[in-house]
């Protein structure tokens, strides 16, 4: 029976992924605890248990003297069983935590298991994860059993076990999807410079090619739009604007506000502010629905953008204090809200020139 203990511990190591050394420590701790119940020792006296790895025999010692008792075997077995099970549960929690904590920032897939007050509980196989309502895209809905992909936002240690929090609303979820769909991004040939996102509604993503022979926008769109369409389908119809990054801020602003056509532009570089003048028929296009186009463009750039029609700009110039008479479409970007949730990409400006066109998938 004693020799079988080592075999059992090795089997648990293989099946549960728990190191045998951890299990041996658990057994020795359990036997030491049991020994105190059958052998009268002071609280300060040290009781030590040792497991012989060759024979599987367990011995307990107090003050260097081996503990021998008719009750020791039975009580030791019961206590050892309880403590070993407890250690196994704790070790399993550690294995899960270690496995998923190193995967924070990656995409994972699972199946919808149940719903809890608006949150989606996802079965990952070995454990469960949660997508809070705030981390879902817009009004997207799932049914029990649906396959779902999400971004691992964080892994928290809790007494009941690791809490894995997923997100489908984080900007980096879109970045990871592009890495999966566009090999050039995964390989580092194309770099994602920034992402601005209204989850479930629209995303603007700026890209830059480190290889002059590779068209960054065309690679992201794919043949007949196949690559970007796969991402749009995953996001349940969220619109995606692919913007060609340029170190020339004027070109970058023009691309970010596309499809609006800009007539004039006043750049205040130190303040990171730009006054954009467009024709009257371009004003609504530049602003976008509920200000979405200019708002996302401002987040993408990290600049404050003010949109004026030609008439509004004329009135603006007449004011001594620079206050507009008309009502400009003003969007103040004090902080890149998307990057505040976590870095999206390198913010340094490359020296290589970039193209001027960009694409939109609606």
C-alpha positions as CSV (number, residue, x, y, z in Angstrom):
1,X,0.0,0.0,0.0
2,X,2.9,2.3,0.9
3,X,4.6,1.8,-2.5
4,X,1.3,2.7,-4.2
5,X,1.5,6.2,-2.8
6,X,4.3,7.2,-5.0
7,X,2.5,5.8,-8.0
8,X,-0.6,7.8,-7.1
9,X,1.4,11.0,-6.8
10,X,3.0,10.5,-10.1
11,X,-0.4,9.8,-11.7
12,X,-1.8,13.1,-10.3
13,X,1.3,14.9,-11.6
14,X,0.6,13.6,-15.1
15,X,-3.2,14.2,-15.1
16,X,-3.4,17.5,-13.2
17,X,-0.1,19.1,-14.2
18,X,0.9,19.5,-10.5
19,X,4.6,19.0,-9.7
20,X,5.2,15.9,-7.6
21,X,7.3,17.9,-5.2
22,X,4.2,20.0,-4.3
23,X,2.3,16.9,-3.7
24,X,5.0,15.4,-1.5
25,X,5.1,18.5,0.6
26,X,1.3,18.3,1.0
27,X,1.5,14.7,2.2
28,X,4.3,15.4,4.6
29,X,2.4,18.4,6.0
30,X,-0.7,16.2,6.4
31,X,1.1,13.5,8.2
32,X,2.8,16.0,10.5
33,X,-0.6,17.4,11.3
34,X,-2.0,13.9,12.1
35,X,0.9,13.1,14.2
36,X,0.2,16.0,16.6
37,X,-3.3,14.4,17.2
38,X,-1.9,11.1,18.4
39,X,1.3,12.3,20.1
40,X,1.3,14.7,22.9
41,X,3.8,17.5,22.0
42,X,4.0,21.1,23.0
43,X,2.9,23.8,20.6
44,X,6.4,25.0,20.2
45,X,7.8,21.6,19.5
46,X,8.5,20.8,15.9
47,X,6.9,17.7,14.3
48,X,8.5,16.6,11.1
49,X,7.2,14.0,8.6
50,X,9.3,12.4,5.9
51,X,8.2,10.4,2.9
52,X,10.6,7.9,1.6
53,X,10.5,8.3,-2.2
54,X,11.8,4.7,-2.8
55,X,9.5,2.7,-0.5
56,X,6.6,5.1,0.0
57,X,6.9,4.7,3.7
58,X,6.0,7.8,5.8
59,X,7.5,8.5,9.2
60,X,6.9,11.2,11.7
61,X,9.3,12.5,14.3
62,X,9.0,14.8,17.3
63,X,12.1,16.0,19.0
64,X,14.1,13.6,16.9
65,X,12.0,10.6,18.2
66,X,9.8,8.6,15.9
67,X,6.2,8.7,16.6
68,X,4.7,5.2,17.0
69,X,1.0,4.6,17.8
70,X,-1.7,2.2,16.8
71,X,-4.0,5.1,15.9
72,X,-1.3,6.9,13.9
73,X,-1.9,5.0,10.7
74,X,-5.6,5.5,10.5
75,X,-5.6,9.1,11.6
76,X,-2.7,9.9,9.3
77,X,-4.4,8.4,6.3
78,X,-7.6,10.4,6.9
79,X,-5.8,13.7,7.5
80,X,-3.4,13.1,4.6
81,X,-6.4,12.5,2.3
82,X,-8.1,15.8,3.3
83,X,-4.9,17.9,3.1
84,X,-3.8,16.3,-0.1
85,X,-7.1,17.1,-1.8
86,X,-6.9,20.7,-0.5
87,X,-3.4,21.1,-1.8
88,X,-4.4,19.6,-5.1
89,X,-7.2,22.2,-5.4
90,X,-4.8,25.0,-4.5
91,X,-2.2,23.7,-7.0
92,X,-4.9,23.4,-9.7
93,X,-5.8,27.1,-9.1
94,X,-2.1,28.1,-9.4
95,X,-1.7,26.1,-12.6
96,X,-4.7,27.8,-14.2
97,X,-3.6,31.2,-13.0
98,X,-0.1,30.7,-14.3
99,X,-1.4,29.4,-17.6
100,X,-3.7,32.3,-18.3
101,X,-1.8,35.2,-16.7
102,X,1.0,34.9,-19.3
103,X,-1.7,35.1,-22.0
104,X,-3.1,38.5,-21.0
105,X,-3.3,40.6,-24.1
106,X,-4.1,37.6,-26.4
107,X,-7.3,36.4,-28.0
108,X,-8.9,33.3,-26.6
109,X,-12.0,31.3,-27.7
110,X,-14.6,29.4,-25.8
111,X,-18.3,28.7,-25.7
112,X,-21.0,30.6,-23.9
113,X,-21.9,28.7,-20.8
114,X,-24.4,30.9,-19.0
115,X,-25.4,34.5,-18.2
116,X,-25.0,36.4,-15.0
117,X,-26.6,39.9,-14.6
118,X,-25.7,41.0,-18.1
119,X,-22.2,39.4,-18.1
120,X,-21.4,36.4,-20.3
121,X,-19.8,33.4,-18.6
122,X,-17.5,31.6,-21.1
123,X,-16.4,28.0,-20.8
124,X,-12.7,27.7,-21.7
125,X,-12.5,24.0,-21.1
126,X,-10.2,23.9,-18.0
127,X,-12.0,26.9,-16.3
128,X,-14.5,29.6,-16.8
129,X,-14.0,33.3,-17.8
130,X,-16.3,36.3,-17.7
131,X,-17.1,39.0,-20.2
132,X,-18.6,41.9,-18.2
133,X,-21.5,43.7,-19.8
134,X,-19.2,46.8,-20.1
135,X,-16.7,44.8,-22.2
136,X,-19.2,43.7,-24.8
137,X,-19.5,45.4,-28.2
138,X,-22.6,47.6,-28.3
139,X,-25.7,45.6,-28.3
140,X,-24.3,42.3,-29.4
141,X,-26.1,39.2,-27.9
142,X,-25.1,35.6,-27.6
143,X,-27.0,32.4,-27.0
144,X,-25.9,29.5,-24.8
145,X,-23.5,27.3,-26.7
146,X,-22.3,30.0,-29.1
147,X,-18.6,30.1,-29.8
148,X,-17.1,33.4,-28.8
149,X,-13.6,35.0,-29.2
150,X,-12.4,37.7,-26.8
151,X,-9.3,39.5,-25.6
152,X,-7.9,38.5,-22.2
153,X,-8.0,41.7,-20.3
154,X,-6.8,40.6,-16.9
155,X,-6.4,37.5,-14.6
156,X,-7.1,38.1,-10.9
157,X,-6.3,35.9,-7.9
158,X,-9.3,35.2,-5.8
159,X,-10.0,32.7,-3.0
160,X,-12.5,30.8,-5.1
161,X,-10.0,30.6,-7.9
162,X,-8.5,32.7,-10.7
163,X,-11.0,35.2,-12.2
164,X,-10.3,35.6,-15.9
165,X,-11.8,38.8,-17.4
166,X,-12.3,39.0,-21.1
167,X,-13.2,41.9,-23.4
168,X,-14.6,42.4,-26.8
169,X,-14.7,46.2,-26.5
170,X,-11.0,46.9,-25.9
171,X,-9.2,48.5,-28.8
172,X,-6.5,45.9,-28.7
173,X,-9.1,43.2,-29.5
174,X,-9.3,44.7,-33.0
175,X,-5.6,44.9,-33.2
176,X,-5.2,41.2,-32.4
177,X,-7.9,40.3,-34.9
178,X,-5.9,42.2,-37.6
179,X,-2.8,40.2,-36.5
180,X,-4.7,37.0,-37.0
181,X,-6.1,38.0,-40.4
182,X,-3.1,39.9,-41.8
183,X,0.2,38.0,-41.8
184,X,2.1,41.1,-42.6
185,X,1.1,42.7,-39.3
186,X,1.9,39.5,-37.3
187,X,5.3,39.3,-39.0
188,X,6.0,43.0,-38.2
189,X,6.1,44.2,-41.8
190,X,3.1,46.4,-41.2
191,X,2.8,48.2,-37.9
192,X,-0.5,49.3,-36.2
193,X,0.3,52.9,-35.1
194,X,-3.0,53.7,-33.3
195,X,-6.6,52.6,-32.8
196,X,-9.6,54.7,-31.9
197,X,-12.8,52.8,-31.3
198,X,-16.5,53.2,-30.4
199,X,-17.2,49.5,-29.6
200,X,-20.0,48.1,-31.7
201,X,-20.2,51.2,-33.9
202,X,-16.9,52.2,-35.6
203,X,-13.2,51.8,-35.4
204,X,-10.4,53.8,-37.0
205,X,-7.0,52.0,-37.2
206,X,-3.9,53.6,-38.7
207,X,-1.3,51.4,-40.2
208,X,2.2,51.9,-41.6
209,X,4.4,49.7,-43.8
210,X,8.1,49.3,-43.1
211,X,8.5,47.8,-46.6
212,X,7.9,50.1,-49.6
213,X,6.9,47.1,-51.6
214,X,4.0,46.3,-49.3
215,X,0.8,48.4,-49.4
216,X,-0.3,48.5,-45.8
217,X,-3.9,49.5,-46.6
218,X,-4.3,46.9,-49.4
219,X,-2.8,44.2,-47.2
220,X,-5.3,44.9,-44.4
221,X,-8.3,45.0,-46.7
222,X,-7.3,41.8,-48.5
223,X,-8.4,40.4,-51.8
224,X,-11.8,41.8,-52.5
225,X,-12.0,42.9,-48.9
226,X,-11.8,39.4,-47.6
227,X,-9.6,40.1,-44.6
228,X,-11.3,43.2,-43.2
229,X,-14.7,41.5,-43.9
230,X,-13.8,38.6,-41.6
231,X,-13.0,41.1,-38.9
232,X,-16.2,43.0,-39.4
233,X,-18.2,39.8,-39.2
234,X,-16.4,38.9,-35.9
235,X,-17.4,42.3,-34.6
236,X,-21.0,41.9,-35.7
237,X,-21.0,44.6,-38.3
238,X,-18.8,47.2,-36.7
239,X,-17.5,49.6,-39.3
240,X,-13.8,49.8,-39.8
241,X,-11.8,52.6,-41.4
242,X,-8.2,51.7,-42.3
243,X,-6.1,54.8,-42.3
244,X,-2.7,55.1,-43.9
245,X,-0.3,56.6,-41.3
246,X,1.9,59.5,-42.4
247,X,4.6,61.4,-40.4
248,X,3.2,64.5,-42.2
249,X,0.5,65.6,-39.8
250,X,-1.5,67.3,-42.6
251,X,-1.6,64.1,-44.6
252,X,-2.4,62.1,-41.5
253,X,-5.3,64.5,-40.6
254,X,-6.7,64.3,-44.1
255,X,-6.6,60.5,-44.1
256,X,-8.1,60.3,-40.6
257,X,-11.1,62.5,-41.6
258,X,-11.7,60.6,-44.8
259,X,-14.0,60.6,-46.8
260,X,-14.4,64.3,-46.0
261,X,-12.4,66.7,-48.3
262,X,-10.5,69.4,-46.5
263,X,-10.2,72.9,-48.1
264,X,-7.8,74.5,-45.6
265,X,-6.0,73.5,-42.4
266,X,-4.4,75.6,-39.6
267,X,-1.9,73.6,-37.6
268,X,-0.9,74.6,-34.1
269,X,1.8,72.0,-33.4
270,X,2.8,73.0,-29.9
271,X,-0.8,72.8,-28.7
272,X,-1.5,69.7,-30.8
273,X,-4.5,71.5,-32.2
274,X,-5.8,71.8,-35.8
275,X,-8.5,74.0,-37.3
276,X,-10.1,72.2,-40.2
277,X,-12.0,74.2,-42.9
278,X,-14.2,72.3,-45.3
279,X,-16.8,73.3,-47.9
280,X,-20.4,73.6,-46.7
281,X,-21.4,70.4,-48.4
282,X,-18.5,68.5,-46.7
283,X,-19.3,69.7,-43.1
284,X,-21.7,66.9,-42.2
285,X,-19.3,64.3,-43.7
286,X,-16.3,65.6,-41.7
287,X,-18.3,65.7,-38.5
288,X,-20.0,62.3,-39.0
289,X,-23.1,61.0,-37.3
290,X,-23.3,62.4,-33.8
291,X,-19.7,63.8,-34.3
292,X,-18.3,60.3,-34.5
293,X,-16.0,60.8,-37.5
294,X,-14.1,63.8,-36.1
295,X,-14.2,62.4,-32.6
296,X,-12.5,59.1,-33.6
297,X,-10.1,61.0,-35.8
298,X,-9.1,63.2,-32.9
299,X,-8.5,60.1,-30.7
300,X,-6.5,58.5,-33.4
301,X,-4.2,61.5,-33.8
302,X,-4.2,62.5,-30.1
303,X,-5.0,66.0,-31.4
304,X,-7.8,68.6,-30.7
305,X,-9.7,69.1,-34.0
306,X,-12.1,72.0,-34.7
307,X,-14.2,71.7,-37.8
308,X,-15.4,74.8,-39.6
309,X,-17.4,75.4,-42.7
310,X,-16.0,78.1,-45.0
311,X,-18.6,80.7,-43.7
312,X,-17.9,79.8,-40.0
313,X,-14.2,80.2,-40.6
314,X,-14.7,83.6,-42.1
315,X,-16.6,84.7,-39.1
316,X,-14.0,83.2,-36.8
317,X,-11.2,85.3,-38.4
318,X,-13.2,88.5,-37.8
319,X,-13.2,88.0,-34.0
320,X,-10.4,89.7,-32.1
321,X,-10.3,87.0,-29.4
322,X,-10.6,84.2,-31.9
323,X,-14.0,83.1,-30.7
324,X,-16.2,81.8,-33.5
325,X,-19.5,83.4,-34.2
326,X,-20.8,80.3,-35.8
327,X,-20.9,76.9,-34.2
328,X,-17.9,74.8,-35.1
329,X,-17.9,71.1,-34.8
330,X,-15.4,71.0,-31.9
331,X,-14.0,67.9,-30.5
332,X,-11.5,68.2,-27.7
333,X,-9.2,65.3,-27.2
334,X,-7.4,65.9,-23.9
335,X,-6.3,62.3,-23.7
336,X,-6.3,59.5,-26.2
337,X,-9.1,57.6,-24.5
338,X,-8.3,54.3,-26.3
339,X,-4.6,54.4,-25.5
340,X,-5.5,55.2,-21.8
341,X,-6.9,51.6,-21.6
342,X,-3.6,50.2,-22.6
343,X,-0.9,50.8,-25.2
344,X,-1.8,50.0,-28.8
345,X,1.4,50.5,-30.6
346,X,4.7,52.5,-30.9
347,X,4.0,56.2,-30.9
348,X,7.3,57.3,-32.4
349,X,7.1,58.8,-35.9
350,X,9.0,56.8,-38.6
351,X,11.1,58.7,-41.0
352,X,9.9,56.8,-44.1
353,X,7.2,58.5,-46.1
354,X,3.8,56.9,-46.4
355,X,1.0,57.0,-49.0
356,X,-2.2,59.1,-48.8
357,X,-5.1,56.7,-49.4
358,X,-7.1,54.8,-46.9
359,X,-10.0,52.3,-46.9
360,X,-13.2,51.9,-45.1
361,X,-15.2,48.7,-44.6
362,X,-18.9,49.4,-43.8
